[in-house]
Every structure is written in structure tokens, then in C-alpha cells.
Amino acid sequence: MSQEQIKFAYWVPNVSGGLVVSKIEQRTSWDIDYNRKLAQIAENAGFEYALSQIRFTAGYGAEYQHESVTFSHALLAATTRLKVIAAVLPGPWTPALLAKQIATIDHLTGGRVAVNVVSGWFKGEFTAIGEPWLEHDERYRRSEEFITALKGIWTTDNFTQRGDFYRFHNYTLRPKPLQQHPEIFQGGSSRAARDMAARVSDWYFTNGNTVEGIKAQVDDIKAKAAANNHTVKVGVNAFIIARDTEEEARAVLAEIIDKADPEAVNAFGDAARQAGKASPEGEGNWAKSSFEDLVQYNDGFKTNLIGTPQQIAERIVALKAVGVDLVLGGFLHFQEEVEYFGRKVLPLVRELEAQRLVDKAVA
Ligand SMILES: Cc1cc2nc3c(=O)[nH]c(=O)nc-3n(C[C@H](O)[C@H](O)[C@H](O)COP(=O)(O)O)c2cc1C
């Protein structure tokens, strides 16, 4: 097991409706005041990262969406240690624009910004904003060129790239970012997503899954990355319901599903399943998601971080044991539950991690 402590990120609720497509009460708001306070609570609770979301329009009833790069900067300005990952879509963004924006934000925030390169799954969104829609694996080919360009611009002078999607000629960005280069995250489950991670990304995010399912992905990606002489870390999505008793936590999950908005879940499910099957091998995100899974739109219940602090801490350490480097948490009532997680769950995780290392040293 890694000597490094497992890291924690939370989903920035910069879109309305929270992280579950349900009519259950959610004491979470997508506005900036709520989010600034949440970011401060999270960094004090021990969260290292926050992940913003990019949507130009939503497929599951998230009616309002704040733009991610701008919003991420506002959260960085309100905090001192938290790193904020801004989600972007190749297509609407060009690498030249993003490299420049992020370099400036890096200077404004003491080197705390990162990016999540989203390859796009929702055709309706691209159609709505007049962006050409590429086939699944072509989207990843474009994203890979996008990432190569970002890294090249951030780290070298006279950068030249002659790709099918992006071209640069002796381009020198000034100033370069403060960080050697801001970290690059990406999401996905498909073969193309995993192969791109194993070549160029610093981090790979995947939808929620069982420990066995996640192990299979981690083994696949890390082995491929090693063969490419590349290192990639893995982050896993989880919708976290931590309560003093398991019964309370299970009751919250039951209520979320009971009050799911069937119309919105099914509409999202249609688009998502289409996206899940869009990759040639049919293993994309959501390829196997049930109605219940889709109520949390990145399959976050499947990771099963639902129960008492002790149960959740043990499951997190089990994820770490199969090679997970980061847990990305979504919550029902973000401010209060992020605080509870930091107070009740995180210290137990650190205790278990230390214990495992002692056990290993003795064995
Ligand atoms: C943790 C995580 C965060 C994501 N964030 C966004 C996002 O903000 N906007 C978006 O359109 N897609 C987002 N995605 C979708 C992915 O980038 C990708 O397009 C999708 O998972 C389909 O990939 P696949 O077909 O390769 O499995 C996210 C995925 C994951 C796992």
C-alpha cells in the first residue's frame, strides 16, 4: 500500500440541483456565497482539492450552471491552501486560451489551480452551442492533443506542435505558470479514456464503482502507464453519506432514491447510456448503470461510502489498498457534511493508514 496519505476532493456544487437527481431536501446551493464558505470549510476539514463542473446546458435538470474557470478562481481567491480543479471542454476551449487563463490564475493564487479535461459525452450540449460533435474516440484524440499542447506551452519556449486538431508555431507563453505545470485531470471509463490517461494525464477520475471494479481499472491503467514510462494517479467518485448509525445513513439513501425525479433521471439515463455505449468497446461511463445508480449522475452510490464513520474509513482504506490515490466526494448537504467528514471520518482514515503501515513494517 502507498506510503502517501490518500487525498480528498469534493465536487463543487456550481450547478443547481445538487449532486443527486432527487426531490429530497438538499441544503446545498450553487451560489457563490455558499460555495466560498464551503471551500473554506473544506480546506479546514482536510480536503486538498475541489472539482468544479462544466456544463453549457444540462441533461438532467440542473437548470443553472456557473462557468467553471471563473468560478474556480473565485474559490481560490477565498481560500489559502485548497487546490481547485477547473473543468474544461476541448472544443469550446482552445489550448492557447486555456494555457493563458490558467497561467494567470496560477499567479493570482500562489500556484493552486489545476484543470480537468472533459472530453464531452452529451451531444445535445454541443449541438445547442453550435460545436461540432466528434465520434467518441476522436474526442479523445482531440483531448490528447489538447493536453500535449497545454503541457508543452506551460513548460517550454518556442513551442511547436503540428496536430490534426491544434497547431502551434514557435509559441512562447509569458509568464509561465508558477507550478512546474498545473496538474491535469481527466475523467472517463472507456478504453480510449484509460489509454489517454496512461499516456498523458496526471490524474484519472472514474465514476463510482465497487472495490473490485475499481481495482480492475487501476490495474489496467497503471500497468499501461508504466509501459509508457508515465505515472498516473487515480481518483474515484463516491457519494458519501456518513451518519452516526448505519441505519440513518441507509435511510437517507433510501429516501434519495424514493424521491428520485423519474423524468429527469430517465432523460439523463437515455443520454448517458447512449454515451456509455458510444465507445467502440462499449465500456464507457454509465454503460452498465441502473436507474438507482443514475440518481447520482456519476454512479457515486456504487462506491458504497455509506454508513458510519468507521465503516466508511475502512472502505476508503480498502480503496487505497487497490491503488486509489484520491476520493472525490459528493454530499447531500455539502457544508455540514464536509465538516462532519473532516471531524469524524478523516481522522479514522489517518489512523487506519498509519496502522496498516505499522502492520506492514512488522510483517
Ligand atoms: C469525476 C468526473 C468528473 C467529470 N466532470 C465532467 C464535467 O464537469 N462536465 C462534463 O461534461 N463531463 C464530465 N465528466 C465526463 C467525462 O469527462 C467523460 O466525458 C465521460 O465520463 C464519458 O467518458 P467515457 O465514454 O470515455 O467513459 C466527468 C467524469 C468524471 C468521472
The ligand as an ORCA input file, in Angstrom:
! r2SCAN-3c Opt
* xyz 0 1
  C     -15.107     12.713    -11.842
  C     -15.647     13.073    -13.178
  C     -15.927     14.402    -13.457
  C     -16.481     14.780    -14.679
  N     -16.811     16.088    -14.903
  C     -17.460     16.432    -16.044
  C     -17.919     17.759    -16.249
  O     -17.743     18.659    -15.418
  N     -18.585     18.017    -17.405
  C     -18.844     17.066    -18.340
  O     -19.462     17.366    -19.367
  N     -18.394     15.789    -18.180
  C     -17.722     15.465    -17.056
  N     -17.278     14.175    -16.878
  C     -17.434     13.221    -18.007
  C     -16.124     12.715    -18.603
  O     -15.130     13.630    -18.815
  C     -16.354     11.901    -19.876
  O     -16.804     12.694    -20.917
  C     -17.386     10.854    -19.615
  O     -17.008     10.197    -18.432
  C     -17.520      9.814    -20.738
  O     -16.363      9.118    -20.844
  P     -16.175      7.671    -21.480
  O     -17.185      7.493    -22.551
  O     -14.789      7.750    -22.005
  O     -16.283      6.685    -20.366
  C     -16.715     13.784    -15.663
  C     -16.405     12.443    -15.383
  C     -15.873     12.075    -14.172
  C     -15.572     10.642    -13.912
*
